[in-house]
Amino acid sequence: MRFREILREAFRNVYSGSSRQLWFMFFLSGMLGALVFFDGESQRGVVIRTHSFLDSGAATFVLEATGQIRGDVCDGLDRTPGIVAAGAVSQAMSPVRLSSLPATSVPTYDGSPGFTRMLTGQNALDSGILASAELLAEQARPVGAALHTNAGRVRIAGTYAYPNDGRRTGFEYSIVVPERANRQFDQCWVTTWPFDPAVARLTNLALTSSIGEQEKEAPVFGQLNSSLGSDFIGLEEYRSRPSRFAPVMALTVGAILGAVAIGLRRLSLASARHLGVRATDLSAITFMESFAVVVPAALAIAPLALWQTRQLMWEDAVPVLLHSAVIVLAGSLGFQGAVQAAIVNVSDHTLLKSFRSRV
């Protein structure tokens, strides 16, 4: 048969409903959609828990040693594999007093460039200070405005959120003054990812040896926020999630539906072979007909897969979408493969057997 005739025959079978493509499309899309939903929700849950862990400061560790932290060494730790951010901070000698509240001093800190990056996520800041979101909300000042203090007018170069979610206190209502890194600080903060407290211990490299042993305070090391636990098992949760076998299940479901689709048409297909239709032509026709199942099924599942990536950042949404695509592809290949495998067993010699099974 010519290619045009193969297309015409496949279209006629789909249009007439004799190949039952609509029913199999509903079955395949329903079963694959359930697997996509199950796996997508499992992955989305792990992603949300991961960001909650990171955003809470649970992956950030603090080495505290008053006057013993070298700012340049601490800032340079962010170039170490496993450390994504690092910065040094210390309490300022002179706290800031606002003109609107002259009797109250605002906790003031000196922060290295790395520390200001940790707070704001910006690589460079204009001249000025950093003010916490709570302070700016109380003073009704936006970023770029000026604060009237006991030292005169100071420009607000940026702001940072520091919620009261279990992390160590002191920065909720405060001011951070950017300082150069080539000085001594009181604390070195590092954020590790993947989560690894052992890597965070590299903060010890920032300790100075210029202070006499008798004058040194014992360094204190700990999590910025320990309310979510001292360990993160998100990677283990991801690797052990029940839905990790979804592609295999999709392949199996697709293969079963493909075999059933040919089994229900075995008599008509055997009749076609008896009338002289070549096996390759019959295989090509059923291959085209199968596209009327797998393509609409994939298009029907696509909105579900996209909906599952709601509230996820693009870099987190892409792996979820790729896993969904793998599930749909596995189901489609299973359906097509089973159809073609079943067609091989259809011949004019099976006509009588297929007829007797229908009687």
Buried (B, 14 or more C-beta within 10 A) or exposed (E): BEEEEBBEBBBEBBEEEEBBBEBBBBBBBEBBBBBBBBBBBBBBBBBBBBBEBBEBBBBBBBBBBBBBBBBBBBBBBBEBEBBBBBBBBBBBEEBBBBEEEEEEEBBBBBBBBBBBBBBBEEEEBEEBBBBBBBBBEBBEBEBEBEBBBEEEEBEBBBBBEBEEEBBBEEBBBBBBBBBEBEBBBBBBBBBBBEBBBEBBBBBEBBBBEEBEEEEBEEBEBBBBBBEBEEEBEBEEBBEEBEBBEBBEBBBBBBBBBBBBBBBBBBBEBBBBBBEEBEEEBBBBBBBBBBBBBBEBBBEBBBEBBBEBBEEBEEEBBEBBBEBBBBBBBBBBBBBBBBBBEBBEEBBBEBBEEBEEEEE
